[in-house]
């Protein structure tokens, strides 16, 4: 599933970035790489807010749709 379809409160693991060089680089600069675990804090109107460790990151919906994840078990 893409990060943009994850529900609030779900914990996910990034599996793949389905984007070009610029999208991959932008996400990597935010610390979002394959293998990273995120928690969806907010997924309502506007950008998606995720927790990465103690940090909170807002990701636009277009960019979030390129982040392919799986539910953390």
PyMOL commands that place a pseudoatom at each C-alpha (Angstrom):
pseudoatom trace, name=CA, resn=UNK, resi=1, chain=A, elem=C, hetatm=0, pos=[0.000, 0.000, 0.000]
pseudoatom trace, name=CA, resn=UNK, resi=2, chain=A, elem=C, hetatm=0, pos=[1.107, 3.568, -0.421]
pseudoatom trace, name=CA, resn=UNK, resi=3, chain=A, elem=C, hetatm=0, pos=[1.755, 5.831, 2.540]
pseudoatom trace, name=CA, resn=UNK, resi=4, chain=A, elem=C, hetatm=0, pos=[-1.079, 8.083, 1.388]
pseudoatom trace, name=CA, resn=UNK, resi=5, chain=A, elem=C, hetatm=0, pos=[-3.589, 5.243, 1.967]
pseudoatom trace, name=CA, resn=UNK, resi=6, chain=A, elem=C, hetatm=0, pos=[-2.376, 4.383, 5.493]
pseudoatom trace, name=CA, resn=UNK, resi=7, chain=A, elem=C, hetatm=0, pos=[-4.760, 5.189, 8.327]
pseudoatom trace, name=CA, resn=UNK, resi=8, chain=A, elem=C, hetatm=0, pos=[-4.042, 7.341, 11.367]
pseudoatom trace, name=CA, resn=UNK, resi=9, chain=A, elem=C, hetatm=0, pos=[-2.305, 5.394, 14.114]
pseudoatom trace, name=CA, resn=UNK, resi=10, chain=A, elem=C, hetatm=0, pos=[-0.957, 2.673, 11.806]
pseudoatom trace, name=CA, resn=UNK, resi=11, chain=A, elem=C, hetatm=0, pos=[2.700, 1.747, 12.016]
pseudoatom trace, name=CA, resn=UNK, resi=12, chain=A, elem=C, hetatm=0, pos=[4.274, 0.946, 8.666]
pseudoatom trace, name=CA, resn=UNK, resi=13, chain=A, elem=C, hetatm=0, pos=[7.637, -0.081, 7.257]
pseudoatom trace, name=CA, resn=UNK, resi=14, chain=A, elem=C, hetatm=0, pos=[8.854, 1.513, 4.021]
pseudoatom trace, name=CA, resn=UNK, resi=15, chain=A, elem=C, hetatm=0, pos=[9.434, -1.181, 1.402]
pseudoatom trace, name=CA, resn=UNK, resi=16, chain=A, elem=C, hetatm=0, pos=[10.118, 0.778, -1.776]
pseudoatom trace, name=CA, resn=UNK, resi=17, chain=A, elem=C, hetatm=0, pos=[10.129, 4.297, -3.191]
pseudoatom trace, name=CA, resn=UNK, resi=18, chain=A, elem=C, hetatm=0, pos=[8.242, 4.263, -6.505]
pseudoatom trace, name=CA, resn=UNK, resi=19, chain=A, elem=C, hetatm=0, pos=[9.519, 7.535, -7.862]
pseudoatom trace, name=CA, resn=UNK, resi=20, chain=A, elem=C, hetatm=0, pos=[12.233, 9.187, -9.873]
pseudoatom trace, name=CA, resn=UNK, resi=21, chain=A, elem=C, hetatm=0, pos=[15.578, 10.474, -8.726]
pseudoatom trace, name=CA, resn=UNK, resi=22, chain=A, elem=C, hetatm=0, pos=[14.198, 13.754, -7.376]
pseudoatom trace, name=CA, resn=UNK, resi=23, chain=A, elem=C, hetatm=0, pos=[11.417, 12.145, -5.331]
pseudoatom trace, name=CA, resn=UNK, resi=24, chain=A, elem=C, hetatm=0, pos=[13.786, 9.509, -3.951]
pseudoatom trace, name=CA, resn=UNK, resi=25, chain=A, elem=C, hetatm=0, pos=[16.363, 12.156, -3.055]
pseudoatom trace, name=CA, resn=UNK, resi=26, chain=A, elem=C, hetatm=0, pos=[13.778, 14.406, -1.386]
pseudoatom trace, name=CA, resn=UNK, resi=27, chain=A, elem=C, hetatm=0, pos=[12.454, 11.538, 0.731]
pseudoatom trace, name=CA, resn=UNK, resi=28, chain=A, elem=C, hetatm=0, pos=[15.984, 10.391, 1.622]
pseudoatom trace, name=CA, resn=UNK, resi=29, chain=A, elem=C, hetatm=0, pos=[16.768, 13.922, 2.841]
pseudoatom trace, name=CA, resn=UNK, resi=30, chain=A, elem=C, hetatm=0, pos=[13.803, 13.571, 5.220]
pseudoatom trace, name=CA, resn=UNK, resi=31, chain=A, elem=C, hetatm=0, pos=[15.110, 10.195, 6.427]
pseudoatom trace, name=CA, resn=UNK, resi=32, chain=A, elem=C, hetatm=0, pos=[12.479, 8.145, 4.606]
pseudoatom trace, name=CA, resn=UNK, resi=33, chain=A, elem=C, hetatm=0, pos=[14.275, 5.180, 3.072]
pseudoatom trace, name=CA, resn=UNK, resi=34, chain=A, elem=C, hetatm=0, pos=[13.429, 1.497, 2.554]
pseudoatom trace, name=CA, resn=UNK, resi=35, chain=A, elem=C, hetatm=0, pos=[13.448, -0.310, 5.915]
pseudoatom trace, name=CA, resn=UNK, resi=36, chain=A, elem=C, hetatm=0, pos=[12.479, 2.754, 7.957]
pseudoatom trace, name=CA, resn=UNK, resi=37, chain=A, elem=C, hetatm=0, pos=[9.499, 2.424, 10.299]
pseudoatom trace, name=CA, resn=UNK, resi=38, chain=A, elem=C, hetatm=0, pos=[6.964, 5.241, 10.466]
pseudoatom trace, name=CA, resn=UNK, resi=39, chain=A, elem=C, hetatm=0, pos=[3.807, 5.929, 12.438]
pseudoatom trace, name=CA, resn=UNK, resi=40, chain=A, elem=C, hetatm=0, pos=[0.989, 7.818, 10.732]
pseudoatom trace, name=CA, resn=UNK, resi=41, chain=A, elem=C, hetatm=0, pos=[0.016, 10.675, 13.045]
pseudoatom trace, name=CA, resn=UNK, resi=42, chain=A, elem=C, hetatm=0, pos=[-2.493, 12.414, 10.771]
pseudoatom trace, name=CA, resn=UNK, resi=43, chain=A, elem=C, hetatm=0, pos=[-3.967, 11.513, 7.404]
pseudoatom trace, name=CA, resn=UNK, resi=44, chain=A, elem=C, hetatm=0, pos=[-6.883, 13.855, 6.888]
pseudoatom trace, name=CA, resn=UNK, resi=45, chain=A, elem=C, hetatm=0, pos=[-7.050, 16.946, 4.700]
pseudoatom trace, name=CA, resn=UNK, resi=46, chain=A, elem=C, hetatm=0, pos=[-3.709, 18.276, 3.515]
pseudoatom trace, name=CA, resn=UNK, resi=47, chain=A, elem=C, hetatm=0, pos=[-0.284, 16.705, 3.969]
pseudoatom trace, name=CA, resn=UNK, resi=48, chain=A, elem=C, hetatm=0, pos=[0.242, 13.427, 5.787]
pseudoatom trace, name=CA, resn=UNK, resi=49, chain=A, elem=C, hetatm=0, pos=[1.980, 13.776, 9.143]
pseudoatom trace, name=CA, resn=UNK, resi=50, chain=A, elem=C, hetatm=0, pos=[4.234, 10.877, 10.155]
pseudoatom trace, name=CA, resn=UNK, resi=51, chain=A, elem=C, hetatm=0, pos=[6.433, 10.204, 13.158]
pseudoatom trace, name=CA, resn=UNK, resi=52, chain=A, elem=C, hetatm=0, pos=[9.981, 9.081, 12.496]
pseudoatom trace, name=CA, resn=UNK, resi=53, chain=A, elem=C, hetatm=0, pos=[11.500, 8.449, 15.902]
pseudoatom trace, name=CA, resn=UNK, resi=54, chain=A, elem=C, hetatm=0, pos=[10.914, 11.649, 17.892]
pseudoatom trace, name=CA, resn=UNK, resi=55, chain=A, elem=C, hetatm=0, pos=[10.533, 13.776, 14.728]
pseudoatom trace, name=CA, resn=UNK, resi=56, chain=A, elem=C, hetatm=0, pos=[7.310, 14.682, 12.950]
pseudoatom trace, name=CA, resn=UNK, resi=57, chain=A, elem=C, hetatm=0, pos=[7.425, 15.046, 9.170]
pseudoatom trace, name=CA, resn=UNK, resi=58, chain=A, elem=C, hetatm=0, pos=[4.715, 16.442, 6.891]
pseudoatom trace, name=CA, resn=UNK, resi=59, chain=A, elem=C, hetatm=0, pos=[4.675, 14.847, 3.441]
pseudoatom trace, name=CA, resn=UNK, resi=60, chain=A, elem=C, hetatm=0, pos=[2.512, 16.076, 0.572]
pseudoatom trace, name=CA, resn=UNK, resi=61, chain=A, elem=C, hetatm=0, pos=[0.012, 13.575, -0.800]
pseudoatom trace, name=CA, resn=UNK, resi=62, chain=A, elem=C, hetatm=0, pos=[1.731, 13.318, -4.194]
pseudoatom trace, name=CA, resn=UNK, resi=63, chain=A, elem=C, hetatm=0, pos=[5.055, 12.408, -2.629]
pseudoatom trace, name=CA, resn=UNK, resi=64, chain=A, elem=C, hetatm=0, pos=[3.421, 10.113, -0.057]
pseudoatom trace, name=CA, resn=UNK, resi=65, chain=A, elem=C, hetatm=0, pos=[1.754, 8.150, -2.859]
pseudoatom trace, name=CA, resn=UNK, resi=66, chain=A, elem=C, hetatm=0, pos=[5.240, 7.172, -4.093]
pseudoatom trace, name=CA, resn=UNK, resi=67, chain=A, elem=C, hetatm=0, pos=[6.178, 5.605, -0.736]
pseudoatom trace, name=CA, resn=UNK, resi=68, chain=A, elem=C, hetatm=0, pos=[5.205, 1.921, -0.809]
pseudoatom trace, name=CA, resn=UNK, resi=69, chain=A, elem=C, hetatm=0, pos=[4.869, 0.394, 2.667]
pseudoatom trace, name=CA, resn=UNK, resi=70, chain=A, elem=C, hetatm=0, pos=[3.685, -2.627, 4.555]
pseudoatom trace, name=CA, resn=UNK, resi=71, chain=A, elem=C, hetatm=0, pos=[1.987, -2.775, 7.926]
pseudoatom trace, name=CA, resn=UNK, resi=72, chain=A, elem=C, hetatm=0, pos=[4.439, -3.314, 10.734]
pseudoatom trace, name=CA, resn=UNK, resi=73, chain=A, elem=C, hetatm=0, pos=[3.795, -6.627, 12.447]
for i in range(1, 73): cmd.bond("trace and resi %d" % i, "trace and resi %d" % (i + 1))
show_as sticks, trace
zoom trace
